[in-house]
Each structure stands twice: as C-alpha cells, then as structure tokens.
Amino acid sequence: MKKFFKLFLLGMICFVLSQLCLRLPLLKLLNNNLWLNNFQSLYPLFYGFLITLSAGLFEEGGRFIFRDKFLLKESNSKSDAIIFGLGHGIVEVIFVIVVSYSSLSLMTSSDIFLGLYERLLAVIFHIGMTVLIWLGFNRMEKYRYLILAIFLHGFFDYFIILKNIFGFSNLILYGSWTLLCIFILIFIFKINLGGNRNEKI
C-alpha cells in the first residue's frame, strides 16, 4: 500500500510539474508574442502540430525523468507503471473539472457525458504511455521509446486541432480516440515488462 501511494503521488506530481508549472505558463507567455500569433494564423496545421507535440514533450519527458531519477531501482513492473500513469491521469481529470466548473451550468447532459468519456480515454492513454516509457527502460532502449511516446502523445492530441480546423464531427473525434485506446488497452494487457515475472496484470 505504501508503494502504491508513492507511485500514485509521484504520477500526480509529474503532471503538475510538467503541465501546470512548466508547459501551460510557457504557452501563455508565448501567446503574447505577435510573431507567433501571425505564424499561427498562416500555418494553423503546423502550429497545432507543434502545440500538441509540446504536450508529448513535457508530459512524456516528465514521466521519463521521474522513472529515471526517482524510480529506476525500485519500480520496473507493469503494475508500477499502471499506478503511476493512473496518478498522472487522475490529477489531469481533477484539473479539467476545476477549470470547467464555471461553465458546467451551460453544458448539456451530452456535453457532460462526452467530457467524462474524454477523460476516461485520456486516463487510459496516460497509463499506456507510462507503460511504454517503463518498457523502454526495461529493454535498455529508453530514448527510442521516449521519442515514440512523445510522437504518439502529439498524434493523440492532434485530433483536437484537426477537429477545430476542419470541423469534423464528435463521432469521428471520439471514434478515433476510442479506437486508439482499444489498441492501447491491448498493448497494456499483452506486454510483459519483465520487471516481475510473477505479475498477472
């Protein structure tokens, strides 16, 4: 239980540091840059790609650093990765709910359902990316798997940019995310990290 709490807490701290303390303040600062605003208007697809890639860079980079510096010797099993990823995903859910609280009264029941479903998919995604980062360490290919996780994260978030620019339906957006998360769940349950040969998760 003590190890569970530590991993869960470190996952939460990882999100807070990588997103709330670093990435979001930096993006807010950059939003005041006139040249960057013009670049966004001229090249919205490329700008959106860079923004979503930055999410992967900061969040997967954060997971990588926590795994490398705080958990290297004591956490190498799939169950450890799942708990860490769950902490990372849950604190993001809390953050999104807090940010959205003022507009809850304006949301329809379908909006709330889609929002909750989106958070569920995001939690699954965070767990999957954490397992991927852990796998890289266990296979002695940590930088290769880090790069893969960064681009997968950017790809996952890029669907939002595509929806905003091209205006395709929620069915396509959530259908695409659902399909990706099904593959991620299969990956989570099938992969063997090799950290604990007796684990059955």
C-alpha positions in Angstrom: 0.0 0.0 0.0 2.9 2.4 0.8 4.5 1.7 -2.6 1.1 2.2 -4.3 0.6 5.6 -2.6 4.1 6.7 -3.5 3.8 5.8 -7.2 0.3 7.3 -7.4 1.5 10.5 -5.7 4.6 10.8 -8.0 2.4 10.4 -11.0 0.2 13.3 -9.8 3.3 15.4 -9.1 4.6 14.6 -12.6 1.6 16.1 -14.2 1.5 19.2 -12.0 5.2 19.9 -12.7 5.3 19.1 -16.4 2.0 20.8 -17.4 0.8 23.2 -14.7 4.2 24.6 -13.7 6.1 24.4 -17.0 4.2 23.9 -20.2 1.0 25.9 -19.7 2.7 29.0 -18.2 5.2 28.9 -21.1 2.4 28.6 -23.7 0.6 31.5 -22.0 3.8 33.6 -22.3 4.3 32.7 -25.9 0.7 33.6 -26.7 1.6 37.3 -26.2 4.2 37.0 -29.0 3.0 38.9 -32.1 5.2 36.9 -34.5 3.9 33.6 -33.1 0.3 34.8 -33.4 0.9 35.6 -37.1 2.6 32.2 -37.6 -0.5 30.5 -36.1 -2.8 32.4 -38.5 -0.7 31.5 -41.6 0.1 27.9 -40.7 -2.6 26.6 -38.3 -1.9 22.9 -39.0 1.8 23.1 -38.4 1.3 25.4 -35.4 -1.2 22.9 -34.0 1.2 20.1 -34.6 3.9 21.9 -32.6 1.5 22.6 -29.7 0.4 19.0 -29.4 3.9 17.8 -29.8 4.9 20.1 -26.9 2.3 18.2 -24.7 4.1 15.0 -25.5 7.5 16.5 -24.9 6.7 17.9 -21.5 4.4 15.0 -20.2 6.4 12.1 -21.6 9.6 13.9 -20.7 8.3 14.3 -17.2 7.4 10.6 -17.0 10.9 9.7 -18.3 12.7 11.9 -15.8 10.6 10.6 -12.9 11.3 7.0 -14.0 15.0 7.7 -14.5 15.7 9.8 -11.4 13.2 8.6 -8.7 12.0 5.1 -9.6 14.8 3.4 -11.5 15.9 0.9 -8.9 12.6 0.1 -7.2 9.9 0.3 -9.9 10.2 -1.8 -13.1 7.0 -3.8 -13.2 3.8 -3.2 -15.3 1.7 -2.7 -12.2 4.0 0.1 -11.0 3.7 1.8 -14.4 -0.1 1.5 -14.3 -0.3 3.0 -10.8 2.0 5.9 -11.8 0.0 6.5 -15.0 -3.2 6.4 -13.1 -2.0 9.1 -10.8 -0.9 11.2 -13.7 -4.3 10.8 -15.5 -6.5 11.3 -12.4 -4.9 14.7 -11.4 -5.5 15.8 -15.0 -9.1 14.9 -14.6 -9.3 17.0 -11.5 -7.6 19.9 -13.2 -10.0 19.8 -16.2 -13.1 19.6 -13.9 -11.9 22.6 -11.8 -11.2 24.6 -15.0 -14.6 23.7 -16.4 -16.6 24.2 -13.2 -17.8 27.7 -14.0 -19.3 26.6 -17.3 -21.0 23.4 -16.1 -24.3 25.2 -15.9 -24.1 26.0 -19.6 -23.4 22.4 -20.6 -26.0 19.9 -21.8 -26.1 16.4 -20.5 -24.5 15.1 -23.7 -21.6 17.7 -23.3 -21.0 16.4 -19.7 -21.1 12.8 -20.9 -18.6 13.4 -23.7 -16.4 15.3 -21.3 -16.4 12.4 -18.8 -15.8 9.9 -21.6 -12.9 12.0 -23.0 -11.3 12.0 -19.5 -11.7 8.2 -19.3 -9.9 7.9 -22.7 -7.2 10.3 -21.5 -6.6 8.2 -18.3 -6.2 5.1 -20.4 -3.9 6.9 -22.7 -1.7 8.2 -19.8 -1.5 4.7 -18.4 -0.5 3.3 -21.8 2.2 5.9 -22.3 3.6 5.3 -18.9 3.8 1.5 -19.6 5.6 2.4 -22.9 8.2 4.6 -21.0 8.7 1.8 -18.4 9.2 -0.7 -21.3 11.9 1.4 -22.8 13.9 1.4 -19.6 13.4 -2.4 -19.1 14.6 -3.1 -22.7 17.5 -0.7 -22.4 16.1 1.4 -25.2 14.8 4.3 -23.1 15.5 7.1 -25.5 13.9 5.3 -28.5 10.8 4.6 -26.5 10.7 8.2 -25.2 10.7 9.6 -28.7 7.9 7.1 -29.7 5.8 8.2 -26.7 6.3 11.9 -27.5 5.1 11.5 -31.0 2.2 9.2 -30.0 1.1 11.8 -27.5 1.3 14.5 -30.1 -0.7 12.4 -32.5 -3.4 11.6 -29.9 -3.9 15.3 -29.1 -3.6 16.4 -32.8 -7.1 15.1 -33.4 -8.4 18.1 -31.5 -6.6 20.5 -33.8 -7.9 18.7 -36.9 -11.5 18.9 -35.5 -11.2 22.6 -34.8 -9.7 23.4 -38.2 -11.8 21.1 -40.4 -14.9 21.0 -38.2 -15.5 17.2 -38.4 -18.0 15.6 -36.0 -17.6 14.4 -32.5 -18.3 10.9 -33.8 -15.1 11.0 -35.8 -13.1 12.5 -33.0 -14.2 10.2 -30.2 -14.4 7.2 -32.5 -10.7 7.8 -33.4 -9.7 8.2 -29.8 -11.7 5.1 -28.8 -10.0 3.0 -31.5 -6.6 4.2 -30.4 -7.4 3.4 -26.7 -8.6 -0.1 -27.6 -5.1 -0.7 -29.1 -3.5 0.8 -26.0 -5.5 -1.4 -23.7 -4.5 -4.5 -25.8 -0.9 -3.3 -25.5 -1.1 -2.8 -21.7 -2.6 -6.3 -21.1 -0.4 -8.1 -23.6 3.0 -6.6 -23.0 5.5 -8.1 -20.5 7.8 -5.5 -19.0 9.9 -8.3 -17.4 10.1 -6.4 -14.1 8.1 -9.0 -12.2 7.8 -12.4 -13.8 5.0 -13.4 -11.5 2.7 -10.4 -12.1 -0.5 -11.2 -13.9 -1.7 -7.7 -14.7 
